[in-house]
Amino acid sequence: MVSLPDDLLWAVDMEAGRRGTTRSGYLRELAEETLRRKSALRAQRMAEIDTMDGPATPHGGGVAELVKAKRPDG
């Protein structure tokens, strides 16, 4: 069950009718397209981040050594 304002529901119904599908079918298409696009953008951004600082290093890239070096004595 999804609640939508009347004007938005009317617009969805109009577009669904124009496309020859049902309200549910049109909303499913929109959700799938949006999630697919978001996933593709996330993958693209992750690839960009991976190339920002050179190749990735295993196991945190020396984070443990950095923590040990910054740890207070005692």
N, C-alpha and C positions, 0 to 999 in steps of 0.2 A: 504494500500500500504506500503510495506516494502522494503527498499533498502539494498542489500547485495553485498559484493564484488563477482566478478565472480567465484573465486575459492571456496568460501564458498557456493555459490549457487549450484555449480557443486557437491560439497560434499553432500549437503542436497538432491539434486535430486538423487544422487547415492544411498544414504541410504534409501530414500523413496522408490525407485524402489526395492531395496533389501528386504524391508519389505512388499512390495506389497501394498503400499499406495500412495497417492498423496503428492506433496510438501506441500500443505496446511494442509493435514491431519497429516503429520509428524511434521510440525512446531507447530501445535496445541497440539500434544502429548507432545512435548518437553516443551512447555510453561506450560501446565497443570502439568506435572511432576515437573518442577522447582518450580512453585508456591506452589504446595502441599508440597514439601520438605522444602521450606523456611518457610511455615506456621508451619510445625511440629517442625522445629528447633527453631522457635520463641517461640512456646508453651513450649518446653522443657527448653529453657533458662529462660523463665518467672517462670517456676516451680522451677528451681534451685535458682533463685533470691529470690523467696518467702521463701525458707528454710534457706537462709543465715543468717538472723538476728532474727530468731525465728518467732513466729506467727505474722501476720500482725495485726495492730491495726486500728480501724475504724477512719475515718475522719482525716487522716494525722498523726495519732500517736502522738498528742501533739504538732504539729507544731505551732498552734496558741499561745500556752503558751510560746513556745520558742521565737517567734517573739515579743510577749509582753515583755518578760524578757530582750530582747536585744534592745528594742526600746529606743532611746535617750529621756531624759526628755524634756518636754516642748512643 
